[in-house]
Amino acid sequence: MADDNRGQWQAQGNDISANGHCHPWNEPKAPTKADALLHLVTVTGRCTQEQRTLRDGATRKAQAYIKRAPPDGIPGFHMKSFKVKSPPQKARKARIDLEITSGRALCDATADDKAPDK
C-alpha cells in the first residue's frame, strides 16, 4: 500500500533480552517528529532504570537526530543506531535503534495537520 508508513524504535544490547524493547508503528500518515519523540519515550520507558541511565546519551543523540530530520521526513528503508559510548561489559552493544521500513517518518507535520480548519 502506497501510504503505508512502518518502522520501529528498539532498545538493544546484551543487558536486554534477545527481542529487545520495541515500539513499532504502522500508520497511514507518516509519523511526525513529535510522534517520533513520543515513540522514543515509549521504548525507553520499557527499559529498567539502569538500562535507561546507560542509554541516556544514545537517547539524547536520537532526540537530536529526530529534530534535525528534513521537513518532509526520512524515507524508508532507513536504519540508524545510536550507540552507547564505552558501555560496561555486561551491556555490550547497548544502543537505541531506529528502523523506517516503508513510507516516511520524522516529518515536520503532515499536509493534513497543516490544513486550516474549515
Residue, then its C-alpha position, 0 to 999 in steps of 0.5 A: m500500500a502506497d501510504d503505508n508508513r512502518g518502522q520501529w524504535q528498539a532498545q538493544g544490547n546484551d543487558i536486554s533480552a534477545n527481542g529487545h524493547c520495541h515500539p513499532w508503528n504502522e500508520p497511514k500518515a507518516p509519523t511526525k517528529a513529535d510522534a517520533l519523540l513520543h515513540l522514543v519515550t515509549v521504548t525507553g520507558r520499557c527499559t529498567q532504570e539502569q538500562r535507561t541511565l546507560r542509554d541516556g546519551a544514545t537517547r539524547k543523540a536520537q532526540a537530536y537526530i529526530k529534530r534535525a530530520p528534513p521537513d518532509g521526513i526520512p524515507g524508508f528503508h532507513m536504519k540508524s543506531f545510536k550507540v552507547k559510548s564505552p558501555p560496561q561489559k555486561a551491556r555490550k552493544a547497548r544502543i537505541d535503534l531506529e528502523i523506517t521500513s516503508g513510507r516516511a517518518l520524522c516529518d515536520a507535520t503532515a499536509d493534513d495537520k497543516a490544513p486550516d480548519k474549515 
